[in-house]
Amino acid sequence: MTFAAINTVAAGDAHDDRAAETELALATEGFDRLEATIVQMYESALMFQRARNTAQARACFGAIVRDEGAIANIHRSSRLKKVIFLSWKNLATIMEDSGDGRGAIGAVLKCVEMDTTDATLWYTLGRLAAHEREDAL
């Protein structure tokens, strides 16, 4: 009668494990790079907004909220979720300030989808809806 140790790994299994670890590391590295890029873009958008360059700020915030990679990975990082949330919130402000009330309502609704507990969002939504006469909201 012979016994084999339970913890032994066949040569092929070890290779598969290393391949899986490498794939995970590459995926994590790619996500980290994506997150850093989105955060950098957000910081640029804030700089443009502070400098009153609303066209550039709007373009940067818009690029963030339309980034498919960021949206697909929002569940992986509270930081990424917060950046996307704040980008929508800043877009709402820019849109309202430029007279695009309906666009601002859409941006605020995106924020509400992400955080239903933020009372300022509900207030802003009501104020914008009243101004735009959007009773159906």
Backbone as JSON, one array per atom type, in Angstrom:
{
  "sequence": "MTFAAINTVAAGDAHDDRAAETELALATEGFDRLEATIVQMYESALMFQRARNTAQARACFGAIVRDEGAIANIHRSSRLKKVIFLSWKNLATIMEDSGDGRGAIGAVLKCVEMDTTDATLWYTLGRLAAHEREDAL",
  "N": [[0.83, -1.16, 0.0], [0.61, 2.21, -0.89], [1.01, 5.65, -0.12], [0.13, 8.91, -1.04], [1.17, 12.23, -0.71], [-1.13, 14.73, 0.14], [-0.78, 17.41, -0.48], [0.88, 17.57, -2.67], [1.83, 18.78, -5.87], [1.18, 18.35, -9.19], [3.38, 18.62, -12.0], [2.21, 19.94, -14.23], [0.02, 21.19, -13.01], [1.27, 23.09, -11.36], [2.34, 24.8, -13.24], [-0.04, 25.78, -14.36], [-1.07, 27.11, -12.14], [0.86, 29.13, -11.8], [0.48, 30.51, -14.19], [-2.12, 31.43, -13.85], [-1.72, 33.1, -11.63], [-0.02, 35.0, -12.79], [-1.73, 36.05, -14.74], [-3.69, 37.2, -13.09], [-2.11, 39.12, -11.77], [-1.42, 40.75, -13.94], [-3.96, 41.66, -14.67], [-4.65, 43.06, -12.35], [-2.62, 45.0, -12.35], [-3.28, 46.32, -14.71], [-5.81, 47.33, -13.98], [-5.05, 49.03, -11.88], [-3.57, 50.89, -13.31], [-5.59, 51.93, -14.96], [-7.27, 53.08, -13.02], [-5.54, 55.03, -11.94], [-5.19, 56.66, -14.2], [-7.81, 57.61, -14.6], [-8.2, 59.02, -12.21], [-6.2, 60.96, -12.49], [-7.2, 62.29, -14.76], [-9.52, 63.31, -13.63], [-8.47, 65.1, -11.75], [-7.31, 66.92, -13.52], [-9.62, 67.87, -14.76], [-10.81, 69.19, -12.6], [-8.93, 71.24, -12.24], [-9.3, 72.67, -14.65], [-11.94, 73.44, -14.24], [-11.74, 75.1, -11.98], [-10.24, 77.12, -13.12], [-12.1, 78.28, -14.65], [-12.44, 77.29, -17.18], [-14.69, 75.98, -18.64], [-15.43, 74.44, -20.85], [-13.29, 72.66, -21.33], [-13.23, 71.4, -18.83], [-15.76, 70.22, -18.79], [-15.46, 68.46, -20.93], [-13.46, 66.72, -19.93], [-14.67, 65.67, -17.55], [-16.85, 64.49, -18.79], [-15.57, 62.55, -20.37], [-14.65, 60.86, -18.39], [-17.03, 59.82, -17.22], [-18.0, 58.43, -19.33], [-16.19, 56.47, -19.81], [-15.7, 53.24, -20.59], [-14.15, 51.22, -19.43], [-13.72, 52.16, -16.83], [-16.35, 52.29, -15.87], [-17.11, 49.62, -16.07], [-15.52, 48.54, -14.11], [-16.23, 49.7, -11.74], [-17.2, 48.57, -9.39], [-14.97, 47.51, -8.22], [-13.5, 49.35, -6.84], [-13.76, 51.75, -4.37], [-12.75, 54.25, -4.59], [-12.66, 54.76, -7.35], [-15.4, 54.65, -7.88], [-16.23, 56.88, -6.41], [-14.93, 58.96, -7.79], [-16.2, 58.82, -10.28], [-18.83, 59.37, -9.49], [-18.49, 61.99, -8.42], [-17.67, 63.25, -10.75], [-20.0, 63.18, -12.31], [-21.54, 64.82, -10.67], [-20.15, 67.27, -10.78], [-20.39, 67.72, -13.51], [-23.14, 68.18, -13.64], [-23.3, 70.64, -12.3], [-21.78, 72.3, -14.04], [-23.34, 72.07, -16.35], [-25.78, 73.17, -15.49], [-24.95, 75.78, -14.88], [-24.32, 76.65, -17.41], [-26.73, 76.85, -18.6], [-27.97, 74.54, -19.44], [-30.31, 72.98, -18.36], [-31.8, 70.59, -18.58], [-29.83, 68.74, -19.24], [-28.36, 68.91, -16.89], [-30.21, 67.85, -15.1], [-30.24, 65.19, -15.98], [-27.6, 64.45, -15.34], [-27.65, 64.74, -12.55], [-29.53, 62.78, -11.95], [-28.03, 60.5, -12.6], [-26.21, 60.62, -10.52], [-27.93, 60.21, -8.35], [-28.67, 57.58, -8.86], [-26.36, 56.35, -8.05], [-26.05, 57.09, -5.4], [-28.48, 57.17, -3.24], [-28.91, 58.43, -0.86], [-27.98, 61.0, -0.57], [-28.94, 64.03, 0.36], [-28.64, 66.59, -0.74], [-28.55, 66.11, -3.45], [-31.18, 65.34, -4.03], [-32.52, 67.69, -3.39], [-31.35, 69.43, -5.28], [-32.19, 68.17, -7.61], [-34.99, 68.49, -7.43], [-35.15, 71.3, -7.47], [-34.03, 71.88, -10.01], [-35.86, 70.49, -11.61], [-38.21, 71.91, -11.11], [-37.49, 74.38, -12.16], [-37.11, 73.73, -14.84], [-39.58, 72.88, -15.41], [-40.24, 70.17, -15.22], [-42.34, 68.13, -14.4], [-42.78, 65.43, -14.45], [-40.75, 64.01, -13.28]],
  "CA": [[0.0, 0.0, 0.0], [1.38, 3.46, -0.92], [0.25, 6.87, 0.15], [0.65, 10.13, -1.66], [0.89, 13.43, 0.07], [-2.26, 15.47, -0.42], [-0.33, 18.73, -0.91], [1.79, 17.56, -3.81], [1.28, 19.4, -7.07], [1.75, 17.8, -10.42], [4.11, 19.64, -12.76], [1.28, 20.71, -15.06], [-0.79, 22.03, -12.13], [2.09, 24.21, -10.91], [2.4, 25.74, -14.37], [-1.36, 26.41, -14.46], [-1.18, 28.05, -11.03], [1.7, 30.3, -12.1], [-0.18, 31.24, -15.27], [-3.27, 32.12, -13.25], [-1.18, 34.19, -10.81], [0.46, 36.02, -13.72], [-2.91, 36.69, -15.34], [-4.27, 38.03, -12.05], [-1.21, 40.26, -11.57], [-1.58, 41.65, -15.09], [-5.28, 42.28, -14.56], [-4.57, 44.04, -11.26], [-1.78, 46.09, -12.83], [-4.09, 47.06, -15.69], [-6.81, 48.07, -13.24], [-4.37, 50.11, -11.16], [-3.23, 51.89, -14.31], [-6.85, 52.55, -15.34], [-7.7, 53.93, -11.91], [-4.63, 56.18, -11.88], [-5.5, 57.51, -15.35], [-9.1, 58.26, -14.34], [-7.98, 60.0, -11.13], [-5.44, 62.06, -13.09], [-8.12, 63.02, -15.61], [-10.41, 64.03, -12.73], [-7.71, 66.24, -11.22], [-7.21, 67.89, -14.62], [-10.95, 68.48, -14.92], [-10.97, 70.16, -11.5], [-8.09, 72.41, -12.55], [-10.01, 73.43, -15.68], [-13.15, 74.03, -13.65], [-11.3, 76.22, -11.12], [-9.75, 78.19, -14.0], [-13.28, 78.72, -15.41], [-12.39, 76.74, -18.53], [-15.75, 75.0, -18.5], [-15.46, 73.53, -21.99], [-12.3, 71.6, -21.07], [-13.68, 70.66, -17.65], [-16.9, 69.4, -19.21], [-14.92, 67.38, -21.77], [-12.77, 65.75, -19.07], [-15.66, 64.98, -16.72], [-17.62, 63.65, -19.7], [-14.75, 61.4, -20.74], [-14.6, 59.96, -17.23], [-18.3, 59.1, -17.01], [-18.25, 57.58, -20.51], [-15.11, 55.49, -19.93], [-16.27, 51.91, -20.4], [-13.31, 50.47, -18.5], [-13.99, 52.65, -15.48], [-17.7, 51.9, -15.51], [-17.13, 48.17, -15.9], [-14.74, 48.19, -12.91], [-16.62, 50.59, -10.63], [-17.41, 47.75, -8.2], [-13.68, 47.07, -7.68], [-12.79, 50.39, -6.13], [-14.6, 52.85, -3.87], [-12.13, 55.48, -5.1], [-13.14, 54.91, -8.72], [-16.82, 54.97, -7.78], [-16.36, 58.25, -5.93], [-14.5, 59.85, -8.87], [-17.27, 58.85, -11.28], [-19.93, 60.09, -8.85], [-18.17, 63.42, -8.37], [-17.64, 63.75, -12.12], [-21.4, 63.45, -12.66], [-22.0, 65.96, -9.87], [-19.54, 68.46, -11.36], [-21.03, 67.93, -14.82], [-24.45, 68.79, -13.37], [-23.06, 72.05, -11.99], [-21.36, 72.96, -15.26], [-24.48, 72.13, -17.25], [-26.73, 74.15, -14.96], [-24.37, 77.12, -15.03], [-24.3, 77.03, -18.83], [-28.1, 76.94, -19.08], [-28.45, 73.24, -19.89], [-31.02, 72.41, -17.22], [-32.18, 69.19, -18.83], [-28.6, 67.97, -19.1], [-28.04, 68.88, -15.45], [-31.12, 66.87, -14.48], [-29.73, 63.86, -16.33], [-26.39, 64.19, -14.56], [-28.05, 64.53, -11.15], [-30.17, 61.46, -11.88], [-26.94, 59.51, -12.55], [-25.69, 60.66, -9.14], [-28.93, 59.59, -7.49], [-28.55, 56.13, -9.06], [-25.18, 55.88, -7.33], [-26.19, 57.37, -3.96], [-29.84, 57.66, -3.0], [-28.99, 59.04, 0.48], [-27.44, 62.36, -0.59], [-30.08, 64.95, 0.37], [-28.41, 67.73, -1.64], [-28.92, 65.69, -4.79], [-32.64, 65.39, -4.15], [-32.87, 69.11, -3.41], [-30.94, 69.95, -6.58], [-33.07, 67.57, -8.61], [-36.28, 69.18, -7.31], [-34.97, 72.68, -7.91], [-33.86, 71.86, -11.46], [-37.11, 70.05, -12.22], [-39.14, 73.03, -11.03], [-37.03, 75.4, -13.1], [-37.32, 73.21, -16.2], [-40.97, 72.44, -15.47], [-40.23, 68.71, -15.43], [-43.18, 67.57, -13.35], [-42.83, 63.98, -14.56], [-39.68, 63.38, -12.52]],
  "C": [[0.89, 1.24, 0.0], [0.44, 4.63, -0.7], [0.92, 8.03, -0.56], [0.29, 11.31, -0.78], [-0.2, 14.24, -0.63], [-1.8, 16.81, -1.02], [0.61, 18.72, -2.11], [1.08, 18.11, -5.03], [1.96, 18.79, -8.26], [2.4, 18.93, -11.2], [3.2, 20.51, -13.59], [0.43, 21.66, -14.22], [-0.01, 23.25, -11.66], [2.18, 25.26, -12.01], [1.08, 26.49, -14.51], [-1.55, 27.44, -13.35], [-0.36, 29.31, -11.28], [1.06, 31.15, -13.19], [-1.36, 32.03, -14.73], [-2.81, 33.29, -12.4], [-0.68, 35.33, -11.7], [-0.7, 36.77, -14.34], [-3.57, 37.63, -14.34], [-3.42, 39.27, -11.81], [-1.34, 41.26, -12.71], [-2.92, 42.37, -15.05], [-5.28, 43.35, -13.48], [-3.74, 45.24, -11.69], [-2.54, 46.96, -13.83], [-5.16, 47.89, -15.01], [-6.19, 49.25, -12.52], [-4.02, 51.25, -12.12], [-4.49, 52.65, -14.75], [-7.31, 53.53, -14.26], [-6.84, 55.18, -11.82], [-4.91, 57.16, -13.02], [-6.79, 58.28, -15.11], [-8.94, 59.33, -13.26], [-7.21, 61.2, -11.67], [-6.34, 62.92, -13.99], [-9.08, 63.87, -14.76], [-9.72, 65.27, -12.16], [-7.53, 67.32, -12.28], [-8.54, 68.61, -14.81], [-11.2, 69.51, -13.83], [-10.14, 71.42, -11.73], [-8.77, 73.29, -13.6], [-11.23, 74.13, -15.1], [-12.79, 75.23, -12.77], [-10.83, 77.41, -11.96], [-10.87, 78.74, -14.88], [-13.22, 78.32, -16.89], [-13.41, 75.59, -18.57], [-15.82, 74.02, -19.67], [-14.5, 72.36, -21.78], [-12.72, 70.74, -19.87], [-14.81, 69.71, -18.03], [-16.42, 68.21, -20.06], [-14.25, 66.31, -20.91], [-13.75, 64.97, -18.2], [-16.49, 64.02, -17.59], [-16.87, 62.4, -20.12], [-14.69, 60.37, -19.6], [-15.88, 59.15, -17.13], [-18.66, 58.22, -18.2], [-17.18, 56.5, -20.68], [-15.63, 54.1, -19.59], [-15.46, 51.07, -19.41], [-13.58, 50.88, -17.06], [-15.36, 52.18, -15.01], [-17.77, 50.39, -15.24], [-16.43, 47.74, -14.61], [-15.13, 48.98, -11.68], [-16.78, 49.82, -9.32], [-16.09, 47.35, -7.53], [-13.01, 48.11, -6.79], [-13.74, 51.49, -5.67], [-14.05, 54.18, -4.37], [-12.63, 55.77, -6.51], [-14.61, 55.29, -8.73], [-17.02, 56.42, -7.37], [-15.98, 59.25, -7.03], [-15.59, 59.94, -9.95], [-18.47, 59.61, -10.73], [-19.68, 61.6, -8.85], [-18.07, 64.04, -9.77], [-19.05, 64.06, -12.6], [-21.9, 64.7, -11.94], [-21.43, 67.27, -10.43], [-20.11, 68.76, -12.74], [-22.39, 68.6, -14.64], [-24.29, 70.28, -13.1], [-22.69, 72.84, -13.24], [-22.54, 73.13, -16.22], [-25.5, 73.16, -16.78], [-26.21, 75.56, -15.17], [-24.37, 77.59, -16.48], [-25.71, 77.07, -19.44], [-28.68, 75.64, -19.6], [-29.12, 72.52, -18.72], [-31.39, 70.95, -17.39], [-30.95, 68.28, -18.73], [-28.2, 67.82, -17.65], [-28.93, 67.88, -14.73], [-30.63, 65.45, -14.76], [-28.5, 63.49, -15.52], [-26.72, 63.95, -13.09], [-28.72, 63.17, -10.98], [-29.13, 60.34, -11.85], [-26.35, 59.45, -11.15], [-26.64, 59.94, -8.19], [-28.91, 58.08, -7.64], [-27.4, 55.56, -8.24], [-25.29, 56.06, -5.82], [-27.56, 57.99, -3.71], [-29.96, 58.4, -1.67], [-28.51, 60.48, 0.52], [-28.58, 63.37, -0.74], [-29.88, 66.13, -0.58], [-28.74, 67.37, -3.08], [-30.42, 65.79, -5.01], [-33.12, 66.84, -4.2], [-32.55, 69.7, -4.79], [-31.85, 69.43, -7.68], [-34.44, 68.27, -8.6], [-36.2, 70.61, -7.83], [-34.85, 72.76, -9.43], [-35.16, 71.47, -12.17], [-38.14, 71.17, -12.21], [-38.77, 74.1, -12.05], [-37.3, 74.99, -14.55], [-38.75, 72.75, -16.44], [-41.09, 70.96, -15.85], [-41.02, 68.05, -14.31], [-43.16, 66.05, -13.34], [-41.73, 63.28, -13.77], [-40.26, 62.85, -11.24]]
}
